[in-house]
Amino acid sequence: MKIKQCIAFAIILLSSVGLWSCAKDDTPNSASDLVISKPEGLSIDRCRTLKLAVSCNNMIIKSLEWSIGDSILSSDANLYFISLKAGTYKIKVKAKNDLKTLSDSVTVTVKQEATAYTPYLTKVCDFMPAPGQFGNVLPQYEAGDTQETINKKVENAIANNKRGMISLGAYGGYVVVGFDHTIVNVPGKKDFKVLGNAFYASGNTTGKKAGSCEPGIVMVAYDKNKNGKPDDDEWYELAGSEYSKPTTIKNYEITYYKPDENKTPTPSPSVSATDTTYVKWTDNQGKSGYIFKNGFHKQSYYPQWAGSKITFKGGTLIANNAFDQSGKGTYWVLFAEDWGYADNAPNDSDLSNFDIDWAVDSNGNKVKLPGIDFVKVYTGLQQWAGWLGETSTEVAGVTDLNL
């Protein structure tokens, strides 16, 4: 007699991962309540994610276990399978309740992609810098530029390992980039590198890593609807060394107001500023101030394609890292954070590499992602460092380390 189907594998779009329950009532389980079936001919390209889902009817399953050989993959209802290597993989699932333990397996074929992937970012999805001394220069703004043309200029600068440079300006300024494949979350390894222009100063006498380190917060997202756009996808912060410190502010919000470029400036030599009331800002901590202007960069600091004000919200603000080593305003150093930030260490350092397993949700809970399709970097500091100007994260590219 054929036992009725209760658990089935299915290939469906990625949905939120959560605790699994499929019981409709609390009636006792029987031997006919549980059976596993599988579809045939499962095949995907490498670095693509396949979702295997379990479903049932009118029963309670107390535990699930997905595995390949001796390796346990997951205990969630849904398995998100992705592989860096082509080959054939036999995936087994085991389901248990108080009365029964049943198992079945499914074979997935992972193919080599027809066109080889590149390890470098291939597209810029969005770019909005905060005001800063390299505003409208990295990249170069021209009259008539729109958000779309600016995004393309950023892409031309940093995509495909071109090693150009963009500046994100003061706190909150960001760039969002994508790839031609999903970056696989490889257990026990760093997964991608963010390139910047940080360096350690040889004249630094503080005894700590310091020089020009302008930490940027890094966030990641998975393309759950497979449309190639970071639209309805949830973002996760990679929690670096400063994430849980009492000096770090979560859910920070700041608004910058477009300045009158023809107003009378208010210079102050003591802070190396030609205008100390240049770009006004207010935040959700009850504070306000200005992005100063300096004598090295005389163009407009405010992104000219933006509106009359720009608001960045929901981010993480870390404590200031600038130190005047000279005590006279002539030698500033910017301390490096311990780990987990962009433009915080030289590009050849392991400290410029990132692990997807650092991801946390908006409540600070760790999440397990099979891979990522988008990376967002934004400036994590709001400070003025004398003649160095505001702290602004720079980005020169993003590289998949394991492809």
N, C-alpha and C positions, 0 to 999 in steps of 0.2 A: 504494500500500500504506500502510495507516495505521500510523504510528510509535507504539510503545507509550508510555503516559503515564509520565513519570518525575518531573516537578515539578508540583505542584498547589497552587493557592491554597485556603485553608480559613479559615473563621471559627471560632475556638476561644477558650477562656478563656486569659487571660494566664498564662504560666508563666515561670520564671526565664530571663532572657536570657543566653545563653552562646555559646561558639564552636560552630559548626555543622559536623557531619560526618555523612554518611549512607552511607558506603561500608561494605559488608559484606565485601569482599575487595579484593585489589589487582590484579584482572584488568584488562587493557588496556581502555580505553574504545573504543566504536565509535559510529558516527553514530546508531545506533538507541537509544543509552543515554540520550538527553536530549531531552525535549520538554516544553513548558509549555502547560498548559491553564488555563482560568478558569471560574468559575461566573458565572451571570448574575444581574442584579437586586440587586446589593449596595446597601444603603441604611442609613444611620444618622442619628441626630440629631446636631447639632453639639455639641461638648464631650462626645462619647462616643467611646470608643476601639474601633477595629476591628483585630483581629489578622489579618494575612495571613501564611500560613505556606508554606514550601517543603518538599517532601518528594521523595525519590527512592529508587531501588532498585538495588543492585549496581553502583554507580559512585562515582567521586570528582568532586566539583565544587570547584574551587580558589578561585573567587571569585564573589560575588554583588553586584549593585548595584541598589538600588531608587531610583526617581527620579520626579519630576513635572516635565515640561519639562526645563529645564537645571538644576534643583535636585536634588542628590543627597540622598536621605532617609536611607539606611542601607546598610550592607554586611553586616548580620546576616542570619541565616536567616529571622528573623521580623521583620516590619514592623508596628509599632503605629501605626496612622494615626488622627489626631485633628485636627479643624479647628474654628477659631472661627467660620468663615464658611460659610453654606450655599452650595451650588453643586455642580457636577459636576467630578470630579477623575479624570483618566486617569493611573493609576499604572503605571509600566513596571518590569519586572524583567529584568535581564540576567544570564545564568549563563555561566561560562566554565570550561573545562578545557583540557588540552594540545591537544586535537583539535578542539574545537568552541566556538563562541560562539553562543548562541541567546537570543532575547528574546521577550517577549510582554507584554501589558498587560491591565489590568482597570479598569473604570470604576466608581467609587464615587460615589453620590449622597449628599450631606450635606444634611439637611433642617433647617429651622427648627423648634425644639421647639414642641409644641402649647401648653404653658404656659411662659411666660417664666421663665427662671432668675433667681435673685437673686444678686448678687455677694457676699453676706454668708454667713457660716456659718449653717447651719440646724439643726444638732443637736450636742449634747454627748454623746459616746460614753462618756467616763469622766473622773473628777475625783478626785484624791487629793492634797490639800495636805500638805506637811510641817508640823510645828508652827511656829507663828509668831504674832505679836502681833495679826494680823487673823483668826486661826483662829476658826471658828464664828461669824464676823461677816460676812465676804464670801465666800460667802453666809451668811445667818443660819441657824444650826442651831436646830432646835426638837426637844424630846423626842419620840422615836419616829421621827425621820428615819432613812431607810435610804440605802444607796448610790444606789438608783434615785431616791428623792425629792430627794436632794442634787444628783444630775446634772440633774434637771429644774429645780431652782432656779438652777443655773449657766446652763442653757440660756435660762431666762427673763431672765437678767441680760444676756447678751452676744450672743445669737443675733439675726439679722435687724437688725443695726445699732441695737440698743436702747441701746448705750453705757453699760450698767451696768459694774460692775467686780468682778473676783474676784481674790483673793490666793492665790498658790501656796505661801506660807510659805518656810521655809528650803530648803537644798539638796534637790533631787530632787522636790519637790512639783510636780505636773503636771496638765494638762488636755489632753484629746484631743477634737478637734472635726471635724465633717464638713460636707458641702455637698450641694446638690441637683443638682450636676453635677461633672464632672471639671475641675479647674483646669488649663488647657492650658499646657504649657511652651513659651512663645513665644521663639524664638531672639533673642538680643540684647536682651531686655527683662526687667525685674523682673516677677514673676508675682503676688505677693500681698503684702499689708501686714498686720502684726500690731500692733494698737492696745494701748497701755499708758498709763502716766501719768508717763513720764520727762520731765524738764525740765533745762535748763542753768541753773545758779545765776548771778545777776548779780553777786554778791559774790565769785565765785571768782577767785582771784589766781594760780592755778597755771600759767596759760598754756595749759591743755589743756581740752578739752570735759569739764565736770564739773558736777555738781549732784546730782540724784536719778536715777541710772542704775543699774538693777538687772537686769543681763543674764540673759536666759533662753535656754537652748539650744532651737533649733527643729529638729524632725524631720518627715519627710513619708513618706507611704505611698500606694501604689496599690492599689485594691480588686480584687485579681486574681481572686477568685472571685465578684465581682459580687453579693455578698449584703448590701451596705450596712453592713457591720460591719468594724472593724479587727481581725479575729481571727487568720487565718493569714497576714496580709500582712506583708511585710518592711518594716522601718523603716530610713530613711536619714537620717543627720544632715546638716544643712546646715552645712558646715564654714566657720565664721566666722574672723575675723582671729586668734583665739587658738588655733585648733585644733592647729596644728603647733608651738606654742611649747614649750620645755622645761619651763616652769612649769605646763603643763596636764597633768592626770592623766586617763588613759583608763581605762575599765572600773572606774570608782569605784563603791564600794558603801557604803551607810550605813544604820544601823538606829536608829530612835528608839523609846524606851520610854515607855509611858504613865505619867505622873507621879501621885503621890499628892497630890491637890489640898489635902489637910488637913495636910500635913507642915509642920514649922517652916521658914520661909523663911530664906535666908542672904543678906541684902542687902549691897550694896557701892556706896556713893555714887560711888566713884572711877570706876566703869564704868557709872553710871546704871542700875543694876539693883536691883530689889526682891527678886530671888531668883536667885542665881548657880548654884544646883544644881536648877533646875526640871525641864527635860526632858533626860534623859540620852541621849547618842548614842555609838555606836561605829562605826568604819569598817574597811575592809579594808587600810588603811595602817598599822595598829597604833596608831591614835590614838583618843581618846575625849574627851568634853567635855559641855557642857550648852547648851541653848537657854535664855538668860536670860529673866527676866520683868522688865518695866518698869512704872513707875507710871502710864503712860497707858492701859494696856489690862489690865484686871483679870480678864477672863473666862478660861476655860480656853483654852490655846493648842493643845492636842492635839485633832485631829478626833474628835469624840465618837462617831461612828458606826463608827470603826475599831476594831480589836482591841487587844490589849495591847502590840503593837509593830508598827512599820511599817518595811519594808525597801525601799529603792530601789537597784537594781543595774544595772550595765552602762552607766552614763552618763559624761559628760565633766564634770570639775570644773576651772574656770578659776581663775586666781590672784585673790586679794582685790583689790578696787578702791577701798576706803574710805581716806580720808585726813583726819586731824584738822588742818584748816588753822589753827585757833587755837592748837594746842599745849596747850590747856587743857580739851579735851573739849567745848567749847561750839559749835564750828562745823565740822561734818563735811561733806565732799563725797564723792560717789561718781563716780569717773571713768567716762567712756563708753569702751567698746571701739571699735576703729576701724570695724568693720562686722560684720554677720551675726548680731545678737542681738536678741531681743525686749525691750521695755521698756528700751531702751538709748539711745533718742533720741526727741525729740518726735514726735508723730504726724504732723505736717506735713512731716517730714524724709524725704528719700530713704533715710536710714539706717534707717528702720523698714520698708523694703521688702525683699523676699526673692526670690532667683532660684533656681528649682528646679535649675538647672545647678550649684549649689554642692553638690549631694548627693554623699555618699560612703557606701560600704558599711562593714561592721563592721571591715574591715581597712584602711580609709582610702583605698580605691580609688574614683576618680570613676565615677559611673554616669550613664547617659543615660536619663531618664524621659520618656515622652511627656506625662505629666500626673500629677496627684495627686488623691486623694479625701479624705485625712485629714491633719491637721496636729496635732502634739503639741508643747507648750511646757512646759519644766520649768526651775525655778530652777537656775542654773549656778554659784552661789557659796555658800560656807559661811563666814559671817563675822558679827561683831558690831560695830556702828558706834556705840557710845556710846548717847546718848539717841535716836538714830534706830532703834535695835534691830537685829534681824537683817535681812539683805538678802533681800527676797522679791519675786520677779517678779510684777507685776500684769498682767492681760490684760483688755482691754475689747472685743475683737472681732477678727475676721480677715476680710479683704476681697480678693476676686479683682480684680486691677488691670486685667485685659485683657478682661473679659467684654463 
